[in-house]
Amino acid sequence: MTHQTRKARFVPVSNGPQRVCCYLRVSTGRQAEGDLSIPDQRKQVHAFCAAKGWPVVGEYVEPGASATDDNRPEFQKMIVRAGDDDHPFDVIVVHSYSRFFRDSFGLEMYVRRLARAGVRLISITQELGDDPAQVMMRQVIALFDEYQSKENAKHVLRAMKENARQGFYNGSPVPLGYTVAEVEKRGARVKKRLTVDPVEAETVRLIFRLYRFGDGATGPLGVKAITCHLNERGYRTRAGARFGVATVHGILTNRVYIGEFVFNRRCSRTLAQKPAAEHIPITVPAIIELPEFEAVQATLKAHNPRATPARVVTGPILLTGLATCTTCNGPMTLRTGTSKSGKVHRYYSCSTHGRMGRTGCTGRSIPMDTLDTLVTDHLVTELLQPDRLRATLASLWALRAEKAAQVDGRVATLRGEVSEAEEKLKRLYRMVEEGVTDLDDILKGRLAALKEERDRARTALDRIHVAERAPAEIAPELVEKFGRLMRANVTSGEVPFRKAWLQAIVDRVEVDADVIRIVGDKAILEAAVVGAALSATVGVRSSVRKWRARKDSNL
């Protein structure tokens, strides 16, 4: 048996004409778009090679990439190509060493890697040889480049912090529901702020509404269900992509929607969280009301699998997580048994007794259908009768009327802006037609600004859905129809809707030997009658037992 040792390949450097590969780089996309630095580097590098009689056989261009690390696609392609067996080029020529790398360790590592492949790195503005003194000089230059890069980053971050303290936007990804608007100019610099995008804001409000109240048919939706709901109905992200679970969860937890935008929260390179003392809050227009946002956060926390098992939230058993044994205060879980005839019987049984026997609890058991029917029928009788509904629905109609009045005011304001802009445009057109003024550059700019104002107001007006004004009185037949619909859904509707409704209004169902107690908050019980229609906190279960009904309202 023989053992072969693989040695590193070394390609000797030729003394003849050197085949050249050019590497051109700028640090920011703004420099690349300005078409300044890249063309200038290319011109100087090609002139240098022409003077030496070296043919240029390749070129790699990196627009808008930092040289503090090697996370650069074109750079990596060049390094890999330099090590290929066909030895495509002898020299990599750059304008300066800082174009190749701004990290002293990284520069030396890649210089030695290229040397093993027989490729030299040459800077046209810092020509150095291979003797020890000039190698040391190259390392010193690299240290200065690294220091300069860090100093530049420090000053840029300081300027961005000051810009953020003044309430301006620095250029991070814009959250869904917002857009960037230019608010003023300071010399050549344009100051921007985040403003609400009316169309995208409606999508954000829809996501929060679905999570709290659902679509009116199935009760509150989970994050995954909301994602499916949006994608099935053609909603898309700003980039035109389909929504994902992480995207929807990020929207539900993003505090920017209550007007709290934070700059300098994380390190831009490592994404590590920075200390709270370095965070800079920026006030932006809110899309979601604070109470609604906090209710969503409480529900997300309660539905976290680490806090609440998934079966309690989405399982098919109606009273999972609600039914408790009064003897040991333990939860009651589903148990099944099969009779001699083959019929399957399902029971709510004390889980403590099931695990420990009579040493843990004497045990409590009740048929599942019996307990489900007792609880739902009693809640329907107490909450969904016409007299009880009429008072609750009256507050709903008043809320809708208030919202409709707010929308009417917004519509009137937008129509006024459109009319004012059109009237100003007509006056300017009339002045030009009558020869009162010439259509110079200033007037052209004024016309463009007026058109932009008019089009913006028109777009916002088109996107507003004016709510139908609610009637002054609630017709008895409407109350009866609503009551029938709710009673049918709660007693015999889909399990997800029934379970979500019960989870919203009931804290627990205590199962005793001869009595069933329903424990909950009376205010939440009343608010849940209209479910998604009210803005009260319905979807969040209370952990404070404020209401314990006695035998006058419970069997």
C-alpha positions as CSV (number, residue, x, y, z in Angstrom):
1,M,0.0,0.0,0.0
2,T,1.5,3.3,-1.0
3,H,0.7,6.7,0.4
4,Q,0.9,9.8,-1.8
5,T,1.2,13.3,-0.5
6,R,-0.5,16.1,-2.4
7,K,1.8,19.2,-2.7
8,A,0.7,22.7,-3.3
9,R,0.9,23.8,-6.9
10,F,3.4,26.6,-7.6
11,V,3.5,28.3,-11.0
12,P,6.7,30.3,-11.8
13,V,6.4,33.9,-12.7
14,S,7.2,34.6,-16.4
15,N,9.7,37.4,-17.3
16,G,8.0,38.2,-20.6
17,P,4.8,40.2,-21.3
18,Q,2.3,39.7,-18.4
19,R,-1.3,38.8,-19.1
20,V,-3.3,41.2,-17.0
21,C,-6.7,40.9,-15.2
22,C,-8.1,44.2,-14.1
23,Y,-10.1,44.5,-10.9
24,L,-12.2,47.7,-10.5
25,R,-14.3,48.6,-7.4
26,V,-16.3,51.4,-5.8
27,S,-17.6,51.3,-2.3
28,T,-21.2,52.6,-2.8
29,G,-24.0,52.2,-5.3
30,R,-24.2,56.0,-5.6
31,Q,-20.6,56.1,-6.9
32,A,-21.3,53.3,-9.4
33,E,-24.4,55.0,-10.7
34,G,-22.6,58.3,-11.0
35,D,-20.3,56.7,-13.5
36,L,-17.3,58.5,-12.0
37,S,-14.9,56.1,-10.3
38,I,-15.2,52.9,-12.4
39,P,-14.5,54.6,-15.8
40,D,-11.6,56.6,-14.3
41,Q,-10.1,53.4,-12.8
42,R,-10.5,51.6,-16.1
43,K,-8.8,54.4,-18.1
44,Q,-5.8,54.6,-15.8
45,V,-5.3,50.8,-15.5
46,H,-5.5,50.3,-19.3
47,A,-3.1,53.2,-19.8
48,F,-0.6,51.6,-17.3
49,C,-0.8,48.2,-19.1
50,A,-0.4,49.8,-22.5
51,A,2.7,51.6,-21.4
52,K,4.3,48.3,-20.3
53,G,3.0,46.3,-23.3
54,W,0.9,44.0,-21.2
55,P,-2.3,42.6,-22.8
56,V,-5.5,42.9,-20.8
57,V,-7.2,39.5,-20.9
58,G,-9.9,39.9,-18.3
59,E,-11.8,42.4,-16.2
60,Y,-13.9,42.1,-13.0
61,V,-16.0,45.1,-11.9
62,E,-17.5,45.3,-8.4
63,P,-19.9,48.3,-8.2
64,G,-21.0,49.2,-4.7
65,A,-19.2,46.6,-2.6
66,S,-17.2,47.2,0.6
67,A,-13.6,46.0,0.6
68,T,-13.6,45.4,4.4
69,D,-14.4,41.7,3.8
70,D,-14.3,39.2,0.9
71,N,-18.1,38.9,0.5
72,R,-17.9,40.1,-3.1
73,P,-19.2,37.9,-5.9
74,E,-16.9,39.3,-8.7
75,F,-13.9,39.2,-6.3
76,Q,-14.5,35.6,-5.5
77,K,-14.9,34.7,-9.2
78,M,-11.5,36.3,-10.0
79,I,-9.7,34.5,-7.1
80,V,-11.1,31.2,-8.2
81,R,-10.2,31.8,-11.8
82,A,-6.7,32.8,-10.9
83,G,-6.2,29.3,-9.4
84,D,-7.4,27.4,-12.4
85,D,-5.1,24.9,-14.1
86,D,-5.0,26.8,-17.4
87,H,-3.3,29.8,-15.6
88,P,-5.4,32.4,-17.4
89,F,-3.5,35.5,-16.3
90,D,-0.2,36.4,-14.6
91,V,-1.0,39.7,-12.9
92,I,-4.0,41.3,-11.2
93,V,-3.8,45.1,-11.6
94,V,-5.7,47.5,-9.4
95,H,-5.8,51.3,-9.1
96,S,-4.6,51.0,-5.4
97,Y,-4.4,48.4,-2.8
98,S,-7.5,49.8,-1.1
99,R,-9.5,48.8,-4.2
100,F,-8.5,45.2,-3.6
101,F,-8.8,45.0,0.2
102,R,-9.2,47.5,3.1
103,D,-8.3,44.9,5.7
104,S,-4.6,44.3,6.4
105,F,-5.0,40.6,7.3
106,G,-7.3,39.9,4.3
107,L,-4.9,41.7,1.9
108,E,-1.9,39.6,3.0
109,M,-3.9,36.4,3.0
110,Y,-5.1,36.8,-0.6
111,V,-1.7,38.1,-1.8
112,R,-0.1,34.9,-0.6
113,R,-2.9,32.8,-2.0
114,L,-2.4,34.4,-5.4
115,A,1.4,33.9,-5.1
116,R,1.0,30.2,-4.7
117,A,-0.9,30.2,-8.0
118,G,1.8,32.3,-9.7
119,V,-0.3,35.5,-9.9
120,R,1.0,38.9,-8.6
121,L,-1.0,41.8,-7.3
122,I,0.1,45.2,-8.7
123,S,-1.2,48.7,-7.8
124,I,-0.6,51.3,-10.4
125,T,-0.4,54.1,-7.8
126,Q,1.6,52.2,-5.3
127,E,4.2,50.2,-7.2
128,L,6.2,48.0,-4.9
129,G,8.5,45.0,-5.4
130,D,8.9,41.7,-3.6
131,D,11.9,42.4,-1.4
132,P,11.3,42.4,2.4
133,A,11.4,46.2,2.8
134,Q,8.7,46.8,0.1
135,V,6.6,43.9,1.4
136,M,6.7,45.7,4.8
137,M,5.7,49.0,3.1
138,R,2.7,47.2,1.5
139,Q,1.6,46.0,4.9
140,V,1.9,49.5,6.4
141,I,-0.2,50.9,3.5
142,A,-2.8,48.2,4.2
143,L,-2.9,49.2,7.9
144,F,-3.5,52.8,7.0
145,D,-6.2,51.8,4.5
146,E,-7.9,49.8,7.2
147,Y,-7.6,52.7,9.7
148,Q,-9.0,55.1,7.2
149,S,-11.9,52.8,6.4
150,K,-12.9,52.6,10.1
151,E,-12.6,56.3,10.6
152,N,-14.8,57.0,7.6
153,A,-17.4,54.5,8.9
154,K,-17.3,56.2,12.3
155,H,-17.9,59.7,10.8
156,V,-20.6,58.4,8.5
157,L,-22.5,56.7,11.4
158,R,-22.2,59.9,13.4
159,A,-23.7,61.9,10.6
160,M,-26.5,59.3,10.2
161,K,-27.2,59.4,13.9
162,E,-27.6,63.2,13.8
163,N,-29.8,62.9,10.8
164,A,-32.0,60.4,12.6
165,R,-32.2,62.6,15.7
166,Q,-33.7,65.3,13.5
167,G,-36.4,62.8,12.4
168,F,-35.1,62.1,8.9
169,Y,-34.9,58.7,7.1
170,N,-31.4,57.2,6.6
171,G,-32.1,54.6,4.0
172,S,-32.9,51.3,5.7
173,P,-35.5,49.0,4.2
174,V,-38.9,50.8,4.2
175,P,-41.6,48.7,6.1
176,L,-44.7,47.7,4.2
177,G,-47.3,50.4,4.6
178,Y,-44.9,53.3,4.3
179,T,-43.1,55.2,1.5
180,V,-40.3,57.8,1.5
181,A,-41.1,61.4,0.8
182,E,-38.7,64.3,0.2
183,V,-39.3,67.1,2.7
184,E,-36.5,69.5,2.2
185,K,-33.1,70.1,0.5
186,R,-29.9,71.3,2.2
187,G,-27.5,72.1,-0.5
188,A,-27.1,68.9,-2.6
189,R,-28.5,66.7,0.1
190,V,-32.2,65.7,0.1
191,K,-33.8,65.1,3.5
192,K,-36.5,62.4,3.6
193,R,-39.1,61.1,6.0
194,L,-41.4,58.1,6.1
195,T,-45.0,58.7,5.2
196,V,-48.0,56.4,5.0
197,D,-48.8,54.7,1.7
198,P,-52.6,54.5,1.6
199,V,-52.8,51.3,-0.3
200,E,-50.2,49.3,1.6
201,A,-51.5,50.7,4.9
202,E,-54.8,49.0,4.1
203,T,-53.0,45.7,3.7
204,V,-51.3,46.2,7.1
205,R,-54.6,47.0,8.8
206,L,-56.1,43.9,7.2
207,I,-53.4,41.7,8.6
208,F,-53.9,43.0,12.2
209,R,-57.7,42.7,11.7
210,L,-57.5,39.1,10.5
211,Y,-55.3,38.2,13.5
212,R,-57.6,39.7,16.0
213,F,-61.0,39.0,14.6
214,G,-60.7,36.8,11.5
215,D,-62.6,37.2,8.2
216,G,-66.1,36.9,9.8
217,A,-66.5,33.2,9.1
218,T,-63.8,31.3,11.1
219,G,-62.8,33.5,14.0
220,P,-59.3,35.0,14.6
221,L,-56.7,33.6,12.1
222,G,-53.2,32.5,13.0
223,V,-50.1,33.7,11.2
224,K,-50.0,30.8,8.8
225,A,-53.8,31.2,8.0
226,I,-53.3,34.9,7.4
227,T,-50.5,34.1,5.0
228,C,-52.7,31.7,3.0
229,H,-55.6,34.2,3.1
230,L,-53.4,37.0,1.6
231,N,-51.8,34.8,-1.1
232,E,-55.1,33.2,-2.2
233,R,-56.6,36.7,-2.7
234,G,-53.8,38.1,-4.7
235,Y,-52.1,40.3,-2.1
236,R,-48.4,40.7,-2.7
237,T,-45.4,42.3,-1.0
238,R,-43.9,45.5,-2.3
239,A,-41.4,43.4,-4.3
240,G,-44.3,41.6,-6.0
241,A,-43.6,38.3,-4.1
242,R,-46.0,36.1,-2.2
243,F,-46.3,36.6,1.6
244,G,-44.5,34.2,3.9
245,V,-45.1,33.3,7.5
246,A,-42.0,35.2,8.7
247,T,-43.1,38.3,6.8
248,V,-46.5,38.3,8.3
249,H,-45.1,37.7,11.8
250,G,-42.6,40.5,11.3
251,I,-45.5,42.9,10.4
252,L,-47.5,41.9,13.5
253,T,-44.5,42.5,15.8
254,N,-43.1,45.6,14.1
255,R,-43.5,48.7,16.4
256,V,-43.1,51.1,13.5
257,Y,-46.8,50.7,12.9
258,I,-47.6,52.5,16.2
259,G,-45.2,55.3,15.2
260,E,-42.0,53.9,16.9
261,F,-39.3,53.7,14.2
262,V,-35.8,53.0,15.7
263,F,-32.5,53.7,14.0
264,N,-29.2,52.1,15.0
265,R,-30.9,49.1,16.6
266,R,-28.5,46.5,15.1
267,C,-25.0,46.4,13.7
268,S,-25.2,46.7,9.9
269,R,-22.5,44.0,9.3
270,T,-23.1,41.5,12.1
271,L,-26.8,42.2,12.8
272,A,-26.0,42.0,16.5
273,Q,-28.3,43.9,18.8
274,K,-26.9,47.2,20.0
275,P,-27.4,48.5,23.6
276,A,-30.6,50.4,24.1
277,A,-28.6,53.5,25.0
278,E,-27.5,53.7,21.3
279,H,-31.0,53.4,19.8
280,I,-32.4,56.5,18.3
281,P,-36.2,56.7,18.1
282,I,-37.8,58.5,15.1
283,T,-41.4,59.5,15.2
284,V,-43.4,58.4,12.1
285,P,-47.1,58.4,11.3
286,A,-48.9,55.5,13.0
287,I,-51.0,53.0,11.0
288,I,-52.2,50.9,14.0
289,E,-53.7,52.2,17.2
290,L,-51.6,51.4,20.3
291,P,-54.4,49.4,22.2
292,E,-54.9,47.2,19.1
293,F,-51.2,46.6,18.7
294,E,-50.8,45.6,22.4
295,A,-53.7,43.2,22.1
296,V,-52.0,41.5,19.2
297,Q,-48.8,41.2,21.1
298,A,-50.6,39.7,24.1
299,T,-52.3,37.1,21.8
300,L,-49.0,36.3,20.1
301,K,-47.4,35.7,23.4
302,A,-50.3,33.6,24.6
303,H,-50.2,31.5,21.4
304,N,-46.5,31.0,21.6
305,P,-46.0,27.2,21.7
306,R,-43.5,27.7,24.6
307,A,-46.3,29.3,26.7
308,T,-49.4,27.5,25.3
309,P,-49.5,24.1,23.6
310,A,-50.6,24.3,20.0
311,R,-53.5,21.9,20.6
312,V,-55.1,24.5,22.9
313,V,-55.2,27.1,20.1
314,T,-55.8,25.1,17.0
315,G,-56.8,21.6,18.1
316,P,-60.2,20.1,17.1
317,I,-61.5,19.7,20.8
318,L,-63.8,22.5,21.7
319,L,-62.9,23.0,25.4
320,T,-59.2,22.1,25.3
321,G,-57.3,24.4,27.7
322,L,-60.6,25.6,29.3
323,A,-62.1,22.6,31.1
324,T,-60.6,22.0,34.6
325,C,-61.2,19.6,37.4
326,T,-62.3,21.4,40.6
327,T,-60.9,18.7,42.9
328,C,-57.2,19.1,41.8
329,N,-57.4,22.2,39.6
330,G,-55.8,20.2,36.8
331,P,-56.8,20.3,33.2
332,M,-59.3,17.9,31.7
333,T,-58.2,16.1,28.6
334,L,-59.9,13.9,26.0
335,R,-60.2,10.2,26.8
336,T,-61.8,7.6,24.5
337,G,-63.4,4.3,25.1
338,T,-65.1,1.7,22.9
339,S,-68.2,-0.2,23.9
340,K,-68.9,-3.9,23.1
341,S,-71.0,-2.8,20.2
342,G,-67.9,-1.0,18.7
343,K,-69.2,2.6,19.4
344,V,-66.5,5.1,20.4
345,H,-67.3,7.2,23.4
346,R,-65.3,10.4,24.2
347,Y,-65.0,12.0,27.6
348,Y,-63.4,15.0,29.3
349,S,-61.4,13.3,32.1
350,C,-59.1,14.7,34.8
351,S,-55.5,14.4,33.4
352,T,-54.0,14.2,37.0
353,H,-56.1,11.1,37.7
354,G,-55.1,9.7,34.3
355,R,-51.4,10.1,35.1
356,M,-51.3,9.3,38.9
357,G,-54.5,7.4,39.6
358,R,-56.4,8.0,42.8
359,T,-53.3,9.1,44.6
360,G,-53.3,12.3,42.5
361,C,-57.0,12.9,42.3
362,T,-60.2,11.0,42.9
363,G,-61.1,11.7,39.2
364,R,-63.7,13.6,37.3
365,S,-65.2,12.5,33.9
366,I,-68.0,13.9,31.8
367,P,-69.1,13.0,28.2
368,M,-67.5,15.5,25.7
369,D,-70.7,16.2,23.8
370,T,-72.6,16.8,27.1
371,L,-70.1,19.4,28.4
372,D,-69.8,21.1,25.0
373,T,-73.6,21.4,24.7
374,L,-74.0,22.6,28.3
375,V,-71.4,25.4,27.9
376,T,-72.4,26.6,24.4
377,D,-76.2,26.5,25.1
378,H,-75.9,28.4,28.3
379,L,-73.7,31.2,26.7
380,V,-76.1,31.4,23.8
381,T,-79.1,31.8,26.1
382,E,-77.4,34.5,28.2
383,L,-75.6,36.5,25.6
384,L,-77.3,36.1,22.2
385,Q,-80.9,36.9,22.9
386,P,-82.5,39.9,21.1
387,D,-82.8,42.1,24.2
388,R,-79.2,41.6,25.2
389,L,-78.1,42.1,21.6
390,R,-79.9,45.3,21.0
391,A,-77.9,47.4,23.5
392,T,-74.6,45.9,22.3
393,L,-75.4,46.5,18.6
394,A,-76.4,50.1,19.4
395,S,-72.8,50.9,20.4
396,L,-71.6,49.1,17.2
397,W,-73.7,51.4,15.0
398,A,-72.5,54.5,16.9
399,L,-68.8,53.4,16.3
400,R,-69.5,52.8,12.6
401,A,-71.1,56.2,12.3
402,E,-68.1,57.9,13.9
403,K,-65.7,56.1,11.6
404,A,-67.9,57.1,8.6
405,A,-67.8,60.7,9.7
406,Q,-64.0,60.6,9.8
407,V,-63.8,59.1,6.3
408,D,-66.2,61.7,5.0
409,G,-63.9,64.5,6.4
410,R,-60.9,62.9,4.7
411,V,-62.8,62.6,1.4
412,A,-63.9,66.3,1.6
413,T,-60.3,67.4,2.3
414,L,-58.9,65.4,-0.7
415,R,-61.6,66.7,-3.0
416,G,-60.8,70.2,-1.9
417,E,-57.1,69.6,-2.7
418,V,-57.9,68.3,-6.1
419,S,-60.2,71.2,-6.9
420,E,-57.6,73.8,-5.7
421,A,-54.8,72.2,-7.7
422,E,-56.9,72.1,-10.9
423,E,-58.0,75.7,-10.4
424,K,-54.3,76.8,-10.1
425,L,-53.4,74.9,-13.2
426,K,-56.2,76.5,-15.1
427,R,-55.0,80.0,-14.1
428,L,-51.5,79.2,-15.2
429,Y,-52.6,77.8,-18.5
430,R,-54.8,80.9,-19.1
431,M,-51.8,83.2,-18.4
432,V,-49.7,81.3,-20.9
433,E,-52.4,81.3,-23.6
434,E,-53.1,85.1,-23.2
435,G,-49.4,85.9,-23.3
436,V,-49.2,87.3,-19.8
437,T,-46.2,85.1,-19.1
438,D,-43.7,82.8,-20.9
439,L,-43.4,79.1,-20.3
440,D,-39.9,79.3,-18.7
441,D,-38.1,76.7,-16.6
442,I,-39.5,78.1,-13.4
443,L,-43.1,78.0,-14.6
444,K,-42.5,74.4,-16.0
445,G,-41.4,73.3,-12.5
446,R,-44.4,75.0,-11.0
447,L,-46.7,73.2,-13.4
448,A,-45.1,69.9,-12.7
449,A,-45.4,70.4,-8.9
450,L,-49.1,71.3,-9.2
451,K,-49.8,68.2,-11.4
452,E,-48.0,66.0,-8.9
453,E,-50.1,67.5,-6.0
454,R,-53.3,66.9,-8.0
455,D,-52.4,63.4,-9.0
456,R,-51.5,62.5,-5.4
457,A,-54.8,63.7,-4.1
458,R,-56.7,61.9,-6.8
459,T,-54.9,58.7,-6.1
460,A,-55.5,58.9,-2.4
461,L,-59.2,59.7,-3.1
462,D,-59.5,56.7,-5.4
463,R,-58.1,54.4,-2.8
464,I,-60.4,55.4,-0.1
465,H,-63.4,53.1,0.4
466,V,-66.2,55.3,1.8
467,A,-68.1,53.4,4.5
468,E,-71.9,53.2,4.2
469,R,-73.5,55.4,6.8
470,A,-75.2,53.4,9.4
471,P,-79.0,53.9,10.0
472,A,-80.0,55.9,13.0
473,E,-82.1,53.1,14.5
474,I,-81.6,49.3,14.5
475,A,-84.4,47.4,12.9
476,P,-85.8,44.6,15.1
477,E,-85.6,42.1,12.2
478,L,-81.9,42.9,11.8
479,V,-81.2,42.1,15.5
480,E,-83.2,38.9,15.1
481,K,-81.2,37.9,12.0
482,F,-77.9,38.6,13.7
483,G,-78.9,36.6,16.7
484,R,-79.9,33.7,14.6
485,L,-76.7,33.7,12.7
486,M,-74.5,33.9,15.9
487,R,-76.6,31.2,17.7
488,A,-76.2,28.9,14.7
489,N,-72.5,29.5,14.4
490,V,-71.8,29.0,18.1
491,T,-73.9,25.9,18.6
492,S,-73.4,24.0,15.3
493,G,-70.9,26.0,13.2
494,E,-67.3,25.2,12.3
495,V,-65.1,24.1,15.3
496,P,-62.4,26.8,14.6
497,F,-65.0,29.6,14.9
498,R,-66.7,28.1,18.0
499,K,-63.4,27.4,19.7
500,A,-62.0,30.9,18.9
501,W,-65.2,32.5,20.3
502,L,-65.1,30.5,23.5
503,Q,-61.3,31.1,24.0
504,A,-62.0,34.8,23.6
505,I,-64.8,35.1,26.3
506,V,-64.1,32.3,28.8
507,D,-61.2,31.9,31.1
508,R,-62.0,28.4,32.3
509,V,-64.9,25.9,32.7
510,E,-64.8,24.3,36.2
511,V,-66.3,20.8,36.3
512,D,-67.6,19.8,39.7
513,A,-69.6,16.8,40.8
514,D,-73.0,18.4,40.4
515,V,-72.3,21.9,38.9
516,I,-70.5,23.5,35.9
517,R,-69.1,27.0,36.5
518,I,-68.1,29.2,33.6
519,V,-65.5,31.7,34.7
520,G,-64.8,34.8,32.6
521,D,-64.8,38.6,32.4
522,K,-68.2,40.2,32.0
523,A,-67.0,43.1,29.8
524,I,-65.2,40.7,27.5
525,L,-68.4,38.5,27.4
526,E,-70.4,41.4,26.2
527,A,-67.9,42.7,23.8
528,A,-67.5,39.3,22.2
529,V,-71.1,39.3,21.1
530,V,-70.2,41.2,18.0
531,G,-66.8,39.6,17.6
532,A,-64.8,41.3,14.8
533,A,-67.1,44.3,14.5
534,L,-66.0,45.9,17.7
535,S,-62.6,47.4,18.5
536,A,-62.6,46.1,22.0
537,T,-60.1,43.5,23.1
538,V,-61.9,40.3,22.2
539,G,-59.2,37.9,21.0
540,V,-57.1,38.1,24.2
541,R,-58.0,35.9,27.1
542,S,-57.8,37.6,30.5
543,S,-55.7,36.0,33.3
544,V,-57.5,38.0,36.0
545,R,-60.8,36.4,37.2
546,K,-62.9,39.4,37.6
547,W,-66.3,37.7,37.2
548,R,-67.6,34.6,38.8
549,A,-71.3,34.0,38.1
550,R,-73.4,32.2,40.7
551,K,-76.4,30.0,40.3
552,D,-78.6,32.8,39.1
553,S,-76.8,32.7,35.7
554,N,-75.2,29.3,35.6
555,L,-76.6,25.8,36.0
